[in-house]
Amino acid sequence: MNEQEGKQPATDLLAGHTVRRYDQELARLHTIILQMGEHVSEQVQAAVKALLDDDDYQAYRVLDREPQIDYLSLDADEEVFRLIVRRQPAAVDLRIVMALSKITAEFERAGDKAARIAHQVIEWIQETDVLVEPVRAAFQSLNEQAIGMFERSLRAVATFDVSQSLAIFEKEPELDRAARALRELLSDPAQGGLASRYAITLFYCAQALKHIGRHASNIAELVIYVALGQDVRYRNREILIETLRHRGY
C-alpha cells in the first residue's frame, strides 16, 4: 500500500466494495470490537479503583461483568468466520479481517488482566485493608501510563490511525519506568511497609497493569499493519517512530 492509501480514514478502508452487504459486515465486526475495547477499558479502571479504594464490592463487580467481554469476543470470532466463508477476502480485505481478529484477542487478554487484578484485590482485602501511600502513588502512576496507552489504542482502532499508534510506542519507556519504580518499591518492605506475601499479591497487580500497556502496543502494531500494510512487530521503535513521523503521521 502506498503512503496516500495508508492515510485513508477507517470509513474508506471498511467501505467501497461492490457488494454493499460486505461493507455492512465489516462495519459490524469493527463495531463489535470497539464495544469490546470500551468494556475492557471500563473493567481495567474499575479494577484499579477497587485496589486503590480497598473496595472488594467493586472488585466483585469487575468479575461479574467479565463474561460480557467473553461474549463480545465470541461474537467477533463468529463475524470473522462468516466474513471469510462468505466473502473469501483477499489482499487488503484479508489483512483487515485478520488484524481485527488479532485485535479481538488482545482486547480479551487485557480484559483477563483486569479480572486478575480484581481477584488479587479480593485476596488483599481479606487479609488487610491497608495500602500504604508510597505504594498507592506508584500504582496510580503505573495505571495512568497503562490505561492511557490502552485508551489510545482504542482510538487507534476506531480510525486505523497511525499517529495514535506511534504515540503509544512513544509512551512505552514511561510505562517501563513506572513499572520498574513500583517493582523496586514492592521489593523493599522497609520502604513500602508491606509484608512479603502482600507485596507478592500487589506485584501480580503491577504485572497485570504493565501487560495491559503491552497489549496496547500490540494493538498499535496491528493498526499500522492495517493502515500501511507493514508488519512492524520487530522493528526498532525509535527508528520506526522517526521514519513514520517524517512521513507525516
Secondary structure per residue as TSV (DSSP state, phi and psi in degrees):
chain	resnum	aa	ss	phi	psi
A	1	M	-	360.0	134.2
A	2	N	-	-81.6	174.1
A	3	E	H	-62.8	-38.8
A	4	Q	H	-63.8	-42.3
A	5	E	H	-64.7	-35.7
A	6	G	H	-64.3	-22.6
A	7	K	T	-92.8	9.1
A	8	Q	-	-62.9	140.1
A	9	P	-	-71.5	166.1
A	10	A	H	-57.8	-37.1
A	11	T	H	-61.4	-31.8
A	12	D	H	-76.9	-39.7
A	13	L	H	-64.8	-31.6
A	14	L	T	-98.0	4.9
A	15	A	-	-133.4	178.6
A	16	G	-	94.0	9.2
A	17	H	-	-79.3	153.5
A	18	T	S	-61.1	-39.2
A	19	V	S	-90.5	111.7
A	20	R	H	-61.3	-31.9
A	21	R	H	-60.4	-32.0
A	22	Y	H	-62.6	-46.2
A	23	D	H	-57.7	-42.6
A	24	Q	H	-65.0	-39.0
A	25	E	H	-67.9	-41.4
A	26	L	H	-63.7	-42.3
A	27	A	H	-64.6	-37.7
A	28	R	H	-64.7	-43.4
A	29	L	H	-60.6	-45.1
A	30	H	H	-59.1	-43.4
A	31	T	H	-64.6	-43.2
A	32	I	H	-59.7	-43.4
A	33	I	H	-67.3	-39.4
A	34	L	H	-64.6	-40.8
A	35	Q	H	-61.1	-40.7
A	36	M	H	-62.0	-45.6
A	37	G	H	-61.6	-38.9
A	38	E	H	-64.2	-42.1
A	39	H	H	-62.1	-42.1
A	40	V	H	-63.2	-43.8
A	41	S	H	-58.0	-44.3
A	42	E	H	-63.1	-40.0
A	43	Q	H	-65.0	-43.4
A	44	V	H	-62.0	-47.5
A	45	Q	H	-63.9	-38.0
A	46	A	H	-67.9	-39.1
A	47	A	H	-66.0	-43.2
A	48	V	H	-68.7	-37.3
A	49	K	H	-62.6	-39.2
A	50	A	H	-60.6	-39.3
A	51	L	H	-65.8	-49.0
A	52	L	H	-70.3	-29.2
A	53	D	H	-97.6	3.3
A	54	D	T	52.3	48.0
A	55	D	-	-114.1	95.2
A	56	D	H	-70.5	-27.7
A	57	Y	H	-60.7	-44.3
A	58	Q	H	-63.4	-38.2
A	59	A	H	-64.5	-42.7
A	60	Y	H	-64.0	-35.0
A	61	R	H	-64.5	-38.0
A	62	V	H	-59.4	-45.2
A	63	L	H	-66.8	-36.8
A	64	D	H	-64.6	-32.6
A	65	R	H	-88.6	-8.2
A	66	E	H	-56.5	-38.9
A	67	P	H	-59.0	-25.5
A	68	Q	H	-59.2	-40.2
A	69	I	H	-67.4	-41.2
A	70	D	H	-62.2	-41.4
A	71	Y	H	-64.6	-41.7
A	72	L	H	-65.2	-36.0
A	73	S	H	-62.7	-42.8
A	74	L	H	-63.3	-41.0
A	75	D	H	-61.9	-42.8
A	76	A	H	-64.3	-43.5
A	77	D	H	-60.2	-40.4
A	78	E	H	-65.2	-40.7
A	79	E	H	-64.7	-40.3
A	80	V	H	-61.1	-45.6
A	81	F	H	-60.1	-44.7
A	82	R	H	-64.5	-41.3
A	83	L	H	-62.4	-42.7
A	84	I	H	-67.2	-42.6
A	85	V	H	-69.7	-46.2
A	86	R	H	-77.7	-41.7
A	87	R	H	-103.6	-17.6
A	88	Q	-	45.2	61.2
A	89	P	-	-62.7	150.5
A	90	A	-	-137.4	165.9
A	91	A	H	52.7	-124.7
A	92	V	H	-61.0	-41.8
A	93	D	H	-61.7	-42.3
A	94	L	H	-65.1	-39.6
A	95	R	H	-60.7	-43.3
A	96	I	H	-64.0	-47.7
A	97	V	H	-62.9	-46.1
A	98	M	H	-67.7	-37.8
A	99	A	H	-66.2	-41.8
A	100	L	H	-62.3	-36.7
A	101	S	H	-63.2	-42.2
A	102	K	H	-69.3	-35.0
A	103	I	H	-63.8	-39.0
A	104	T	H	-55.3	-45.5
A	105	A	H	-64.1	-38.3
A	106	E	H	-66.5	-41.4
A	107	F	H	-61.8	-43.1
A	108	E	H	-62.2	-42.6
A	109	R	H	-65.9	-37.8
A	110	A	H	-64.3	-38.3
A	111	G	H	-62.9	-37.3
A	112	D	H	-62.1	-35.8
A	113	K	H	-67.2	-36.7
A	114	A	H	-62.5	-42.0
A	115	A	H	-64.8	-36.4
A	116	R	H	-63.0	-42.2
A	117	I	H	-62.0	-42.9
A	118	A	H	-60.7	-43.0
A	119	H	H	-59.8	-43.6
A	120	Q	H	-66.7	-35.8
A	121	V	H	-61.4	-44.4
A	122	I	H	-62.2	-43.0
A	123	E	H	-64.4	-41.2
A	124	W	H	-61.9	-48.6
A	125	I	H	-67.7	-31.5
A	126	Q	H	-64.9	-24.6
A	127	E	H	-97.4	-38.8
A	128	T	-	-158.5	155.6
A	129	D	-	-115.5	22.5
A	130	V	-	-112.9	122.1
A	131	L	-	-122.5	107.7
A	132	V	-	-66.0	154.2
A	133	E	H	-60.8	-43.2
A	134	P	H	-58.6	-39.4
A	135	V	H	-69.8	-41.6
A	136	R	H	-57.8	-46.7
A	137	A	H	-63.8	-39.9
A	138	A	H	-66.4	-39.2
A	139	F	H	-65.1	-40.3
A	140	Q	H	-61.2	-40.5
A	141	S	H	-64.8	-46.6
A	142	L	H	-64.1	-41.0
A	143	N	H	-62.5	-41.3
A	144	E	H	-59.5	-40.8
A	145	Q	H	-68.8	-47.5
A	146	A	H	-66.5	-49.1
A	147	I	H	-71.1	-31.5
A	148	G	H	-62.3	-43.9
A	149	M	H	-64.9	-41.0
A	150	F	H	-67.6	-42.9
A	151	E	H	-65.5	-34.4
A	152	R	H	-67.4	-35.3
A	153	S	H	-65.1	-34.8
A	154	L	H	-65.1	-41.1
A	155	R	H	-66.6	-36.2
A	156	A	H	-63.6	-41.4
A	157	V	H	-66.4	-35.3
A	158	A	H	-61.1	-34.3
A	159	T	H	-125.6	7.1
A	160	F	T	49.0	52.0
A	161	D	-	-92.7	111.7
A	162	V	H	-64.9	-38.4
A	163	S	H	-59.7	-42.0
A	164	Q	H	-63.2	-39.0
A	165	S	H	-63.7	-43.4
A	166	L	H	-63.8	-36.6
A	167	A	H	-63.0	-34.2
A	168	I	H	-64.8	-46.6
A	169	F	H	-58.9	-38.2
A	170	E	H	-66.8	-22.1
A	171	K	H	-88.4	-9.7
A	172	E	H	-56.8	-43.3
A	173	P	H	-60.9	-36.6
A	174	E	H	-68.1	-37.6
A	175	L	H	-60.7	-46.5
A	176	D	H	-62.9	-41.0
A	177	R	H	-65.1	-42.3
A	178	A	H	-65.6	-39.6
A	179	A	H	-67.4	-40.4
A	180	R	H	-66.4	-40.8
A	181	A	H	-62.9	-41.5
A	182	L	H	-69.4	-40.4
A	183	R	H	-61.0	-42.0
A	184	E	H	-65.1	-37.8
A	185	L	H	-65.7	-42.4
A	186	L	H	-70.7	-23.1
A	187	S	T	-85.8	-1.1
A	188	D	-	-119.6	84.7
A	189	P	H	-56.0	-33.9
A	190	A	H	-64.0	-35.8
A	191	Q	H	-82.0	-41.7
A	192	G	H	-87.7	-17.6
A	193	G	-	72.8	31.7
A	194	L	-	-119.1	139.6
A	195	A	-	-70.1	155.4
A	196	S	H	-59.5	-39.3
A	197	R	H	-65.3	-35.8
A	198	Y	H	-74.1	-35.7
A	199	A	H	-61.8	-38.5
A	200	I	H	-64.8	-43.2
A	201	T	H	-58.4	-46.0
A	202	L	H	-71.0	-29.7
A	203	F	H	-61.7	-40.3
A	204	Y	H	-61.5	-38.7
A	205	C	H	-65.0	-42.2
A	206	A	H	-63.2	-42.0
A	207	Q	H	-62.6	-39.6
A	208	A	H	-62.3	-42.6
A	209	L	H	-64.1	-43.4
A	210	K	H	-60.9	-41.7
A	211	H	H	-66.4	-31.7
A	212	I	H	-61.9	-41.5
A	213	G	H	-62.3	-38.1
A	214	R	H	-65.7	-38.5
A	215	H	H	-61.8	-37.8
A	216	A	H	-60.7	-41.6
A	217	S	H	-64.9	-40.2
A	218	N	H	-62.3	-40.0
A	219	I	H	-65.1	-39.9
A	220	A	H	-60.1	-40.1
A	221	E	H	-61.4	-40.6
A	222	L	H	-69.3	-35.5
A	223	V	H	-62.5	-43.4
A	224	I	H	-64.0	-37.7
A	225	Y	H	-61.4	-41.9
A	226	V	H	-67.7	-47.9
A	227	A	H	-72.4	-38.0
A	228	L	H	-114.7	-11.8
A	229	G	-	74.0	20.8
A	230	Q	-	-114.3	129.9
A	231	D	-	-87.4	111.2
A	232	V	-	-111.3	18.6
A	233	R	T	-60.5	-35.0
A	234	Y	T	-115.2	19.4
A	235	R	S	-81.9	146.4
A	236	N	-	-60.2	125.4
A	237	R	H	-62.1	-46.2
A	238	E	H	-62.0	-44.1
A	239	I	H	-66.7	-41.8
A	240	L	H	-61.4	-47.1
A	241	I	H	-60.9	-46.5
A	242	E	H	-62.3	-42.1
A	243	T	H	-63.6	-48.5
A	244	L	H	-74.3	-32.4
A	245	R	H	-64.5	-38.7
A	246	H	H	-63.8	-29.7
A	247	R	T	-82.3	0.7
A	248	G	T	100.8	12.9
A	249	Y	-	-92.3	360.0
